[in-house]
Amino acid sequence: MNALIGNGVVLLVLAAAVGLAVRSLWRSHRSGGHCSGDCGSCGGCRHGK
C-alpha cells in the first residue's frame, strides 16, 4: 500500500513539472519565442508586425 501511495506522489510531481514546462513553452511561443528576425525560418515570428 505504501508503494502505491509513493508512486502516486511521484506521478503527481512529474505531472506538475510537465505542466509547468508546457505552460512555459506556450507562453514563450505566444510572446514570439526566440525569433532572430529571419522570419522565413521562424514559424511563430512576429518581427516587424
HUCORNOR-V599314 format. One line per field, one symbol per residue. burial: I if it has 24 or more other ideal C-beta (glycine too) atoms within 12 Angstrom, else O. A space follows every 10 residues. Layout:
BEGIN
burial = ???
END
This chain:
BEGIN
burial = OOOOOOOOOO OOOOOOOOOO OOOOOOOOOO OOOOOOOOOO OOOOOOOOO
END
